[in-house]
């Protein structure tokens, strides 16, 4: 039910025509203002005459009569259009109405309750579509008043009430676009759907439903508008610009990747439809690609491995290890190179500690009894075993933290040194005690950082 004051309803036609007139004569009005300011009376008189002539064309009596008798017959309205499939198609447009009782099993036109309607035909008649689309208030458009038979609005269409009713009925029929004899065209596509595919014994016995797909221009226009708002709204632009400003408030922003466009209508999208013209012919395509299946890199601890620092760990942290190799190959003794090396080592340690935490939190208490791990690493990776009955000795060893912590630090340094020697065979002997101590300092430093953050990695 439309709730609108009689004054707004009866004034809608004049307001819409004033808006159309202002848009049509915007350039001339600016020229008139400039001519008056410069004192060019001849130019001003010419412009006033031209504007007065146009003003008469946009008077209620003249414009509404032309709209009903000419424009309404030259436009085809609908939510799904034939020309979206091919610009030369001359098939029917269809107006789809959402059924609120329909179960939305899949996403489609029925999933939205859009305020848009599309139109095509003679481009010179498209102002009628803009007239129908004029907003009377935030919730109501002129076409809503036409379709709801609003008496105040109808009365404003003409001084003669009978003529006003005739105009309203013409407009209403154009908007409803009730199709009694559907028409398709050779440029439209067709899909033949067999209804008795498992019954017929021969091709001649098959029955078909002929499906004619139309372009869902209202749905695609909704998508176009919403994506534009997400990408280009003032709020999103400000949030994106502020991400590098330390003094600005940081807010989340939207980025849409892999967005493509399909161009319809070429250089004249108005030949396809009104909404297509408003989009400049651009239709957004969201990515619809098969998933990329990545190899599972989850760490697998072998029952027969005597250390977590193994080939499996090397594979799991291979990107970070390659970064260490790259930093070592760069012989320049500058801050950037040293920082790059430290970041790579830190990344290796982050991954090692993350794997260790996953093992400690997910494996059942006492799991290490069946594994060949070094004693220090069992103390590290199986903390819940200390709470089991009969494991008092294990618990006592865990409490002697300095001893087994030192063993793990040594194991890490020895593992990393071995990787360096294998990668740089020509200078393998250069990776000696100094580098070994350097790796130990790195893990000690990382351990302290975790402890300061309340995340002890050896607890």
N, C-alpha and C positions, 0 to 999 in steps of 0.2 A: 504494500500500500504506500503510495507516494504522499508524503506530507509536505505541502507547499502552500504558501499564502496566495490568495487570489491575485494580489498585486504582482508577485514574482511571476506567476503563471501568465498573466495577461501582458506583462512587460517583456517576456522572454523573446518574442519575435523581434521587437524593436532593438533589444540589446544585441541579439545575434546579428542582425543586419548592420547595426552600427559597427560591430566588431569586424564583419566582412568588408565593409566600406573602408574602415581605417586601414586594414591590411592591404587592400587593393590600391589605396591612394597614398600610402605612407611616403613614397618618394616625392609625389607631387606636393603633399602638405609641407614637407621639409623645404622644397624649392620655393613654395609660396612664402614661408617664413623668412627665408634668405632674401627673396626679392623685396619684401616689405622693409626689411632691415637696411637694404642697400638703396632703397628709394626708387627701384625700377618699377614704375607704375604700369608700364606696358606689359611687362612679363607677369606682374601680379594680376592684372586684369585677365590675361589669357588663362592663367592657372585657375582663377576663381571661376571662370566660365566652364572650364573642363571639369572642375570638381563639382560644380552645380549639376552638370549633365550626368556625371557618375552618381551623384547623390540621388537624383531622380530614379536612376535604374535600381538603386537599393532602397527605394521607398517600399512600404509594405504592399501597397496595391500592385505596383509594377513587378517587384521581385517575386512575390509569392505566386502571382498568376503565371509568370514565366517558369517558375520552379515546378508547379503542378502540371502545366500543359506541355512543357518541353523536357526539362531536366529529368523528372521522375520517370519518363518513358525511355530515357537514354542511359540509365544506370541500372546495374544489376547488383543487388546487395546480398551479403551472405557472410558466413564465418569460414566457409570452405569454398575456394574459388577454382574455377577451371583454368584460368590463364596462368596460375602459378605452376601448373604442370608444363604448359607450353604457351608462350605469349600470343600465338595465333589461334589457340583453341577457342571455339565459340559455343562450348557446352554450358549447361546451367551452373549457377552458383547455388550453394545450399546453406540455409541458416540452421545451425545446430543449436538445440536448446538442451541445457543440462538437466538431467533428471536427478533430483536430490534423493530419490529412492533407490538409485542404481548403486550396486556394490562396486566400488572402485578397485577392481582386481588388478588392473594395469594402469600405468600413467598415460593419459591422453587428453584430448579436448575436454572430456567430461570431468577431468580433475580440477579444472579452474572455472571460476565464475567471473568471466571477463566483462568489462564495460565497453569493449571495443566491438565494432562491426566494420566489415570491409565493403568496398564497392569498386566496380570498374565499368567500363563502357566508354562513352564519349568524354574525353578529358575536360572538355568545356563545361560539362555538367557536374563535375566533381564539387563545385561550391555547395551543391545541395547536400552532399555527404557531410561537408564541414558544418552546414547549418544544423543537420540532425545531431551532430556530435557536440554542439555548443552546450557548455555547462551552465545551467540555470543557477545551481548552487553546488555545494561539494558532493552531493549524492544524486543529483538529478540532471539529466540531459534532455534536450528538446525531444529527442526520439522517445524518451520515457513518457513524456506528456502526450505524444501522439498515440502511442500504443495503449495508454491507459484511458484514452478518450476524455482527457481533462477539459471540462466545459469552459473554464476561464481562458485556457489557451486557445481552444477552437474558436471562441468568439473573437479573438484578436487577429485571426487570419484574414478576415474581410469584414467590411461594414454590413454586407448582406449575410444573414445567418445561414441561409440555404447554401450560398456559395462557399462560406467558411466550412460548412460540413462536408461539402464535396471535396475541397482541398484536403481536409484532414483524412478523408477516406482514401484519396489518391496516395497521400504520403504513407498511410498505414499499410496499404497493399504493397507498396514498393518495399517497405521495411520488412514486412512479414515474408515476402517472396514465397508464397505458397505455390508449390509446383504440382500441377495436375497431370501434365504429360511431360515426363522427364526427357531432356534433350542432351545428347552427348555429341561428340565431334571426332573426326578422324585423327585430330591431333591429341586427343585424350588417350591415356593408356587404358588397357582393359585386362582384367584377370578373370579367366573362366574357372569357376569353382565347381567341380563335379559333385553332385549331391547323391548319386547312386553308383559310386565308383566300384563298390564291391558286389553290385547286383547285376549290372549290365554285362552281357556276353560279347557285345560288339560296340564299336565306337558310335554307331548310329543309335544305339539304345541309351547312351549316356545323357543325363539331364544336367544342365548347368545353371548356376547363378552367375550372371555377368556383373562383376564388381568394377566400378569406375572410380579409382582413387582421385580425390581432389586435394588441392594444397590447403593445409590448415593455417591460413594466414593469420587468423586471430591468435591462435596458440603461438605461432612463431613470433608474432609481434609482442606478445606478453614476454616471451623469453628474451627478445631483443631489448625491450625496455628494462627488464630486471637486470640483465647482464650489464647494460650501460650504467645503471644506477650503482651496481656493485663496483664497477671499474672506475667510474668518473664522478661519483658524488663528491661534494665538497668535504664531507667527513672522511671518506676513504683517502682522498688526495692529501688532506692535511695529516692524517695518521701516517701515510707513507712518507711524506716529506719530513716529518718530525723524527723518524727513526734514527737519524744520525745527529740530532740536536740534543745535547746533554741537558739543556735547560728546559726543553719542551716535555709536556706530558706524553708518555708513551702509551699508545693505544693499539689494539690489534687492527690490521688492515687486510683487505682481500686482494689476492693475486690469482688471476686465472691464466694458467699455462696451456699451451697447445690449443689455442682457440683459433679456428679457421672461419672464413666467411665464404658463402656461396652467393654469387651475384646474379640476380634475376632482372630481366628487362633491359640489360645493356645500358645505353646512355639515356633511355627513356623509361625508367621504372614506373612512371605514371600510367604507361600503357598496360601494365600488369594489374595494378590496383592502387587504391588510395593509400593503404597502409604500407604497401611496398614503396610508394613514392616518399612517404615520411621516413622510411628506413634508408633511402638512397639506393634501394635495390639490394642492400646487404642483409644477409641472413646468417646468423651465427651457427657454427657447427661445433658442438662439444666433442672431445676426443672419445672415440668408441673403438678402442684397440684391445686386442687380446692381452691378458696379463702376462708379464714377463716373469717366468719361473726362475728364481735364483737358486743356486745350489745351497743346500743347508750347510751352514758353517758352524753349527753348534759343536761345542767341544766334546769329544768322546774320550773318556779316560779308560785306557786299557787296564785290565786286571793284572797284566804282566809287566806293566811299565813301572820302573823304580823311581820315576820323577815326573812331576807335572810339566817340567820344562823339557818338552819332547818335540818330535816332528809334528805332532798334532797341534801343539801350541804354536810352533813356527808357522804352520799353515793358517791358523786362526788369526794371527797378528801379522800376516805377511805384508799388508800395505804399509803399516807403521815401520816394519823392519826394513822394507825397501827405502823408506824415507831416511832411515838412519844411514843406510849404504850411500844414498845420494849425498847426504850431508858430509860424510867422511871423504867422498870422492872430491868434494869441493875443498881444495887445500887453502883457500883464502882464510886468514885468521882475522875475521871481522865479526862484528856482533851479530849480524843477520844469520851467518852460517852457524855460529855457536847456538843461537836461539833456535834455529831450525832443528839442529841435532837434539837439543834438549826437549823440544816439543815432541819429536818422534819417539824418544825414549819414554817420555811421560805417557804417550799414547799406548805404547807396548805395556807399560805397567798398569794403566787403567784397564786394559783388556784382561791382563792376568788376574788382577784383583776382582774384576767382575765375574770371571769364570770361577775363581776360588769361592766367592760369595754364593754363587749359584750352587756349587757342589755342597757347601756347608749348610745351605738352607733347604735343599731339596732331597738330599740323600738321607736314608734312614740311619738312626744311631747305630754305630758299630759296623757300618758297611766296610770300613777299611780293613777289618779282620781278614777279608777274602782277597785283599789286593797286595801286590808286591812293592808298594810305595816305601820310600825311605821313612824311617821312624819319625823324623822331624816333620815331614809333610803329612803323615797320618795325624800327628798332633795338631797340625794346622787345619787340615781339611775335614776332620771328623770330630768336632768339639763335643757333640752330643754323646759320644762314646764314653766320655768321662763320667757321665751320670748313670751308666749301666752298672748293674750289680756284678761284682767280681773284677771291675776295672779300676780299682783304687790305685794301682801302680801307674796306669795310663793317666789318671787324674793328677797324680803327684808329679809326673813328668811334665804335664802341660803347665803346671804352676811354676816350673823352672824356665820361665820365658826366655831369659837371655840366651840360654844354650841353644834351643831349637830355632829361635828367631835368627840367630847368627848363622846356623846351618842353611836356612832357606835363603838368606841374603847371599851367602857364598854360592849356593846352587844357581841362583839367578845370574850372578856375575860370571860364573864359569860357563853357563849355557850361552850367554850373549857373546862372550869372548870366543867361544867355539864357532858361532855363526860368523863373526867377523873374520876369523882365520880362514874359514872355508870360502868366504866370498872374496877375500883379498889374499890369495895364495902367495903372490909375489912379496908381500910385506907381512906375512903371517907372524913372523917372529917379533914384529913391532908391537903386537898386541900382547903385552906382558903384564907385569904386576901393576904398572901405573894405570893401565886401562881397566884392569880387574878392580882396582880400588875405586876407580871412577864410577863403574857400574854399581858398586856397592853403595857409594855415596848417593847415587840417584834413587835407589830403592829405599834407603834410609830416609832420604828427604821426602819421598812420596808417602812413606809410612807415617811420618810426623804430620804431614798435611792432612791425612785422613784422620789421625788422632785428634788434631785440633778441631776438626769438623765433627767430632763425636762419632766417627765411623772407623773404629779400629779394625784393621784388616787381618790381624793375627789373633783377635780375641777368641 
